[in-house]
């Protein structure tokens, strides 16, 4: 879309510069895609921070690495892999601070990719690669916005603070939670973990990920009477979880659903998302099986109660002779309604970049989850602005994920408009205005 007349004339040259320089952002994205930051296991964060420090160097930002202590994120009984390196990059001129939040992890490549997930594949306007839309492309767009601002001499209303954080896709302790709890966040925050849509974010669900380890006793397959088969023991457990699934799904939320849901309500869910066990040897009875469970809970529910319900179902189904251990391996709490005083100006900036008419905007929440519930809890600040490159059909978390050069341009223009001092100054809350 072409930017609307909501962009002042002083910004038009910078908007044009963004459109002309989009190939620089594509090149940045291509380099980011080559670094595997998939979670699990999360072994690529330090290497990605190295690359980001190089890419951000031209912007005269102060950088700081902050690692989450291993004791907070390490899964009980799991391997200790990968330093959780978060990168903060800030420009200090005395202006109010705008946090630009990005998670640096991706999900692992799904089955079915027809292109190399760790390389940029360009097909017309489409840019394919793991993280192209979620959310390495957003990092490239934000850098494109700053590059245009510097080149065109755009005066900024805010000092940008890049928050490049770990473990949003899962894990016990997302990086932005740790930064918030350490008092390292400043100002208000623009979260790029959203959609390229005329959306007013109304909040989202929470999620707990649980790891269930079933342990039996191994033996020669020719003498199975001496064994306790953990894989077979998992069958009644999985049946019990399957029986619980519709009970959980009947719990709906008052959080507004996306407009295309046509009146359906957002609902809680329970899924078995992984099963690992056995050695593949036909001569050995397997003694261990691990299940990973994903429980998305509504803002009206309690995480501890959701976990207790699952534990009770498992306990009732575990056969004799089998030991069951259930550990919490990931938790994102619900994000409360994040609207606040900066939203009207951000909505105007989205209109300037993407060309949305103000009448198109609708408020909705999601059963997807965010690490910003932890930020709200730690800081006491509810407001979070939302944007991103997500669109229906661009296969976020699926094979052949992609974004487009048009959306990179539109997002960069929106970010630049919001940062610019002469864009909609009357919509800037009073404490942010220069005296």
C-alpha positions as CSV (number, residue, x, y, z in Angstrom):
1,X,0.0,0.0,0.0
2,X,1.0,3.6,-0.5
3,X,1.4,5.8,2.6
4,X,-1.6,8.0,3.1
5,X,-1.7,11.8,3.5
6,X,-1.3,11.4,7.2
7,X,2.4,11.5,6.7
8,X,3.6,15.1,6.7
9,X,5.6,16.5,3.8
10,X,8.8,16.6,5.8
11,X,8.6,12.8,6.1
12,X,7.9,12.1,2.4
13,X,11.6,12.1,1.4
14,X,12.4,9.7,4.2
15,X,9.5,7.5,3.1
16,X,10.8,7.5,-0.4
17,X,14.3,6.7,0.9
18,X,12.9,3.7,2.7
19,X,11.3,2.4,-0.6
20,X,14.6,3.0,-2.5
21,X,16.8,1.3,0.2
22,X,14.7,-1.7,0.9
23,X,17.3,-3.9,-0.7
24,X,19.6,-3.1,2.2
25,X,17.0,-4.4,4.5
26,X,16.7,-7.6,2.4
27,X,20.4,-8.0,2.6
28,X,20.3,-7.6,6.4
29,X,17.5,-10.2,6.6
30,X,19.5,-12.6,4.5
31,X,22.4,-12.5,6.9
32,X,20.1,-12.9,9.9
33,X,18.5,-16.0,8.4
34,X,21.8,-17.8,8.2
35,X,22.1,-17.9,12.0
36,X,20.2,-20.7,13.5
37,X,18.4,-19.4,16.6
38,X,15.8,-22.1,16.8
39,X,14.3,-22.8,20.2
40,X,14.7,-25.5,21.3
41,X,17.6,-25.7,21.9
42,X,18.6,-22.1,21.8
43,X,22.3,-22.5,21.0
44,X,22.5,-19.6,18.5
45,X,21.9,-16.5,20.6
46,X,25.5,-15.5,21.2
47,X,26.3,-15.7,17.4
48,X,23.2,-13.8,16.6
49,X,24.2,-11.1,19.0
50,X,27.6,-10.9,17.3
51,X,25.8,-10.3,14.0
52,X,23.4,-7.7,15.4
53,X,26.2,-5.7,17.0
54,X,27.8,-5.5,13.6
55,X,24.6,-4.5,11.8
56,X,23.7,-1.9,14.4
57,X,27.2,-0.4,14.6
58,X,26.4,2.4,12.0
59,X,23.6,3.8,14.2
60,X,25.9,5.0,17.0
61,X,24.0,3.0,19.7
62,X,25.3,2.0,23.1
63,X,25.2,-1.8,23.2
64,X,25.0,-4.1,26.2
65,X,24.7,-7.9,26.5
66,X,22.7,-9.3,29.3
67,X,22.5,-13.1,29.8
68,X,19.8,-14.8,31.7
69,X,21.3,-16.9,34.6
70,X,21.2,-20.6,33.7
71,X,19.5,-21.4,37.0
72,X,16.4,-19.6,35.8
73,X,16.0,-21.1,32.3
74,X,17.6,-24.6,32.6
75,X,15.0,-27.4,32.3
76,X,15.2,-29.9,35.2
77,X,16.9,-33.0,33.9
78,X,17.6,-31.5,30.5
79,X,20.9,-30.6,28.9
80,X,22.5,-27.2,29.7
81,X,22.8,-25.8,26.2
82,X,23.3,-22.3,24.9
83,X,23.9,-19.0,26.8
84,X,20.8,-16.9,26.8
85,X,22.3,-13.7,25.4
86,X,20.0,-10.6,25.2
87,X,21.2,-7.5,23.4
88,X,20.2,-4.0,24.3
89,X,21.2,-1.2,21.9
90,X,20.3,2.4,22.8
91,X,20.7,5.9,21.4
92,X,21.1,8.5,24.2
93,X,20.2,12.1,23.4
94,X,18.0,12.9,26.4
95,X,14.7,12.3,24.6
96,X,12.1,9.9,26.0
97,X,12.9,6.3,25.3
98,X,10.9,4.0,22.9
99,X,11.7,0.3,23.4
100,X,11.7,-1.7,20.1
101,X,11.2,-5.3,21.2
102,X,12.1,-8.3,19.1
103,X,12.5,-11.9,20.0
104,X,15.6,-13.4,18.4
105,X,14.5,-17.1,18.5
106,X,12.5,-19.0,16.0
107,X,10.7,-22.3,16.2
108,X,12.6,-25.3,14.7
109,X,12.1,-25.8,11.0
110,X,8.8,-27.7,10.4
111,X,8.5,-30.7,8.2
112,X,7.7,-29.8,4.6
113,X,10.1,-27.0,3.8
114,X,10.7,-26.9,0.1
115,X,13.5,-24.3,0.4
116,X,16.5,-23.9,2.7
117,X,15.0,-22.5,6.0
118,X,18.4,-21.0,6.9
119,X,18.8,-19.0,3.7
120,X,16.9,-16.3,2.0
121,X,15.0,-17.5,-1.0
122,X,13.5,-14.6,-3.0
123,X,10.6,-15.2,-5.4
124,X,9.2,-12.0,-6.8
125,X,8.1,-9.9,-3.8
126,X,8.3,-12.8,-1.4
127,X,11.1,-13.4,1.0
128,X,11.2,-17.0,2.3
129,X,13.2,-18.2,5.3
130,X,12.8,-19.3,8.9
131,X,12.1,-16.1,10.8
132,X,11.5,-14.0,7.8
133,X,8.1,-12.9,9.2
134,X,8.6,-14.0,12.9
135,X,10.5,-11.9,13.5
136,X,13.9,-11.3,11.9
137,X,12.2,-9.3,9.1
138,X,10.9,-6.8,11.7
139,X,14.5,-6.2,12.9
140,X,15.5,-5.4,9.3
141,X,12.5,-3.1,8.9
142,X,13.3,-1.1,12.1
143,X,17.0,-0.7,11.0
144,X,15.7,0.5,7.6
145,X,13.6,3.1,9.4
146,X,16.6,4.4,11.4
147,X,18.8,4.4,8.3
148,X,16.3,6.6,6.5
149,X,15.9,8.9,9.5
150,X,19.7,9.4,9.7
151,X,20.1,9.9,5.9
152,X,17.3,12.4,5.7
153,X,18.0,14.3,8.9
154,X,14.6,13.4,10.5
155,X,14.4,14.8,14.0
156,X,13.2,12.1,16.4
157,X,10.7,12.4,19.2
158,X,12.2,9.3,21.0
159,X,15.5,7.7,21.6
160,X,15.2,4.1,20.2
161,X,16.2,1.2,22.5
162,X,16.5,-2.1,20.6
163,X,15.5,-5.0,22.9
164,X,16.7,-8.2,21.2
165,X,15.6,-11.0,23.5
166,X,15.7,-14.8,23.9
167,X,13.3,-17.6,24.5
168,X,9.9,-16.1,23.4
169,X,9.0,-19.3,21.5
170,X,9.2,-21.3,24.7
171,X,11.3,-21.9,27.8
172,X,11.1,-21.1,31.5
173,X,12.4,-17.6,31.5
174,X,12.0,-15.3,28.4
175,X,14.8,-12.8,28.1
176,X,12.5,-9.7,28.2
177,X,11.1,-10.9,31.5
178,X,14.6,-10.9,33.0
179,X,15.3,-7.5,31.6
180,X,12.1,-6.1,33.0
181,X,12.8,-7.7,36.4
182,X,16.3,-6.2,36.4
183,X,14.8,-2.7,35.8
184,X,16.5,-2.4,32.3
185,X,13.4,-1.4,30.3
186,X,12.7,2.3,29.8
187,X,9.9,4.3,28.4
188,X,7.0,2.5,26.6
189,X,7.5,-0.4,24.2
190,X,6.7,-1.2,20.6
191,X,6.4,-5.0,20.4
192,X,7.0,-6.4,16.9
193,X,5.5,-9.8,17.7
194,X,2.2,-9.1,15.9
195,X,0.5,-8.7,12.6
196,X,0.7,-6.4,9.6
197,X,-3.0,-5.6,10.1
198,X,-5.3,-2.7,11.2
199,X,-5.4,-4.3,14.6
200,X,-5.8,-2.8,18.1
201,X,-4.2,-5.4,20.4
202,X,-6.6,-6.4,23.2
203,X,-4.3,-8.9,25.0
204,X,-3.7,-12.7,24.8
205,X,-3.8,-16.0,26.5
206,X,-1.1,-17.6,28.7
207,X,0.6,-20.9,28.1
208,X,2.3,-23.6,30.1
209,X,4.5,-26.3,28.5
210,X,4.9,-29.4,30.6
211,X,7.3,-32.3,30.1
212,X,6.1,-35.7,31.3
213,X,8.8,-38.4,31.8
214,X,7.5,-42.0,32.2
215,X,10.0,-44.5,33.4
216,X,9.5,-48.3,33.4
217,X,12.1,-51.1,33.3
218,X,14.0,-52.3,30.3
219,X,14.7,-55.9,29.5
220,X,15.4,-58.3,26.6
221,X,12.4,-58.3,24.3
222,X,12.5,-62.1,24.4
223,X,11.8,-61.9,28.1
224,X,9.1,-59.1,28.3
225,X,7.8,-60.4,31.6
226,X,10.7,-58.8,33.4
227,X,10.1,-55.4,31.8
228,X,7.8,-52.5,32.2
229,X,7.2,-51.0,28.8
230,X,7.2,-47.2,29.1
231,X,5.9,-46.7,25.5
232,X,2.9,-49.0,26.1
233,X,2.4,-47.4,29.6
234,X,2.0,-44.0,27.8
235,X,-1.1,-45.2,25.9
236,X,-3.6,-44.9,28.9
237,X,-2.0,-41.6,29.8
238,X,-2.4,-40.2,26.4
239,X,-6.0,-41.5,26.3
240,X,-6.7,-39.7,29.6
241,X,-5.2,-36.5,28.2
242,X,-7.3,-36.9,25.0
243,X,-10.4,-37.2,27.2
244,X,-9.4,-34.0,29.1
245,X,-8.9,-32.1,25.8
246,X,-12.6,-31.3,25.1
247,X,-13.2,-30.4,28.7
248,X,-10.4,-27.8,28.4
249,X,-11.7,-26.6,25.0
250,X,-15.1,-25.8,26.5
251,X,-13.6,-23.0,28.5
252,X,-13.9,-19.8,26.5
253,X,-12.7,-16.3,27.1
254,X,-14.4,-12.9,27.0
255,X,-11.3,-11.6,25.2
256,X,-12.5,-10.3,21.8
257,X,-11.8,-12.8,19.0
258,X,-10.4,-11.8,15.6
259,X,-13.1,-10.4,13.3
260,X,-12.9,-13.3,10.9
261,X,-13.9,-15.7,13.6
262,X,-17.5,-14.8,12.9
263,X,-18.8,-14.8,16.5
264,X,-16.8,-17.8,17.7
265,X,-15.1,-17.4,21.1
266,X,-11.4,-17.9,21.9
267,X,-11.0,-21.1,23.8
268,X,-8.4,-22.9,26.0
269,X,-6.6,-25.9,24.5
270,X,-4.5,-28.9,25.5
271,X,-2.2,-30.6,23.1
272,X,0.4,-33.4,23.1
273,X,3.1,-31.7,21.0
274,X,5.9,-34.2,21.2
275,X,6.6,-37.8,22.1
276,X,10.1,-39.3,22.4
277,X,11.1,-42.7,23.6
278,X,12.6,-46.1,22.9
279,X,15.8,-47.0,21.1
280,X,14.4,-48.3,17.8
281,X,15.8,-51.8,18.7
282,X,13.3,-54.6,18.3
283,X,15.3,-56.6,20.8
284,X,14.8,-54.2,23.7
285,X,11.7,-53.2,25.7
286,X,11.8,-49.4,26.1
287,X,12.0,-48.1,29.7
288,X,11.4,-44.4,29.1
289,X,9.1,-42.1,27.2
290,X,8.9,-38.3,27.3
291,X,5.7,-36.4,26.3
292,X,5.6,-32.6,25.9
293,X,2.2,-31.0,26.6
294,X,1.0,-27.5,25.6
295,X,-1.8,-26.0,27.7
296,X,-3.1,-22.6,26.5
297,X,-5.1,-21.0,29.2
298,X,-7.5,-18.1,29.1
299,X,-7.0,-14.9,31.1
300,X,-9.9,-16.0,33.3
301,X,-8.1,-19.2,34.3
302,X,-5.3,-19.9,36.7
303,X,-2.1,-21.5,35.6
304,X,-1.6,-23.5,38.8
305,X,-5.1,-25.0,38.5
306,X,-4.6,-25.8,34.9
307,X,-1.4,-27.8,35.8
308,X,-3.1,-29.5,38.7
309,X,-5.9,-30.7,36.5
310,X,-3.4,-32.3,34.1
311,X,-1.4,-33.8,36.9
312,X,-4.6,-35.4,38.3
313,X,-5.5,-37.0,35.0
314,X,-2.0,-38.4,34.6
315,X,-1.8,-39.7,38.1
316,X,-5.1,-41.6,37.6
317,X,-3.9,-43.2,34.3
318,X,-0.3,-44.2,35.0
319,X,-0.1,-48.1,35.2
320,X,1.6,-49.8,38.1
321,X,5.3,-50.1,38.0
322,X,5.8,-46.8,36.1
323,X,7.2,-43.6,37.5
324,X,5.8,-40.3,36.3
325,X,7.6,-37.0,36.6
326,X,6.0,-33.8,35.4
327,X,8.0,-30.6,35.0
328,X,7.2,-27.1,33.9
329,X,9.5,-26.3,31.0
330,X,7.8,-23.2,29.6
331,X,5.4,-20.5,30.8
332,X,4.1,-17.3,29.3
333,X,1.4,-15.6,31.4
334,X,-1.6,-13.8,29.8
335,X,-1.1,-10.2,28.6
336,X,-3.8,-7.9,30.0
337,X,-5.4,-5.3,27.8
338,X,-2.3,-3.4,26.7
339,X,-3.9,-0.2,25.3
340,X,-2.7,3.1,26.7
341,X,-2.1,6.8,25.9
342,X,0.4,6.2,23.1
343,X,-1.9,4.0,21.0
344,X,-3.7,6.8,19.0
345,X,-0.4,8.1,17.6
346,X,0.8,4.5,16.8
347,X,-2.5,3.9,15.0
348,X,-1.9,7.0,13.0
349,X,1.6,5.8,12.2
350,X,0.3,2.5,11.0
351,X,-2.1,4.3,8.7
352,X,0.7,6.4,7.4
353,X,2.9,3.4,6.6
354,X,0.4,0.7,5.5
355,X,-2.3,3.0,4.2
356,X,-5.0,1.8,6.6
357,X,-8.1,3.9,7.0
358,X,-8.8,4.7,10.6
359,X,-12.2,3.1,10.3
360,X,-10.6,-0.3,9.5
361,X,-9.1,-0.8,12.9
362,X,-10.6,-3.4,15.1
363,X,-9.7,-4.6,18.6
364,X,-9.0,-8.3,19.1
365,X,-7.0,-10.6,21.3
366,X,-5.6,-14.0,20.6
367,X,-5.1,-17.5,22.0
368,X,-1.5,-17.2,20.9
369,X,0.8,-16.0,23.7
370,X,3.3,-13.2,24.5
371,X,6.1,-12.7,26.9
372,X,4.7,-9.3,27.8
373,X,2.5,-10.5,30.5
374,X,5.7,-11.0,32.5
375,X,6.7,-7.4,31.6
376,X,3.4,-6.0,32.8
377,X,3.8,-7.9,36.0
378,X,7.4,-6.8,36.6
379,X,7.0,-3.1,35.6
380,X,3.4,-2.3,36.5
381,X,3.1,-0.7,33.1
382,X,0.2,-2.1,31.1
383,X,0.7,-0.3,27.8
384,X,2.3,-2.2,25.0
385,X,2.1,-1.1,21.3
386,X,2.0,-4.0,18.8
387,X,3.0,-4.4,15.2
388,X,4.8,-7.0,13.1
389,X,4.9,-8.8,9.8
390,X,2.4,-11.6,10.5
391,X,-0.3,-12.1,7.8
392,X,-2.8,-14.9,7.2
393,X,-1.1,-17.2,4.7
394,X,2.6,-16.3,5.3
395,X,3.1,-19.6,7.2
396,X,4.5,-18.3,10.5
397,X,5.8,-21.4,12.4
398,X,5.2,-23.5,9.2
399,X,7.1,-24.6,6.2
400,X,8.2,-21.9,3.7
401,X,7.5,-19.0,6.0
402,X,7.8,-15.7,4.2
403,X,7.2,-12.0,4.2
404,X,7.3,-9.4,1.4
405,X,9.4,-6.4,0.5
406,X,6.2,-4.4,0.4
407,X,5.5,-5.2,4.1
408,X,9.2,-4.4,5.0
409,X,8.7,-1.0,3.5
410,X,5.3,-0.3,5.1
411,X,6.5,-1.4,8.5
412,X,9.7,0.7,8.3
413,X,7.6,3.7,7.2
414,X,5.2,3.2,10.2
415,X,8.1,3.0,12.6
416,X,9.8,6.1,11.2
417,X,6.5,8.0,11.4
418,X,6.1,7.2,15.0
419,X,9.7,8.1,15.9
420,X,9.6,11.4,14.0
421,X,9.1,14.5,16.1
422,X,6.9,16.3,13.5
423,X,4.5,13.4,13.0
424,X,1.1,14.0,14.7
425,X,2.7,16.0,17.6
426,X,-0.7,16.7,19.2
427,X,-1.2,12.9,19.7
428,X,2.0,12.6,21.7
429,X,1.1,12.3,25.4
430,X,2.1,15.4,27.4
431,X,4.9,13.8,29.4
432,X,6.7,12.9,26.1
433,X,6.6,16.4,24.7
434,X,9.5,18.7,24.9
435,X,8.9,21.7,27.2
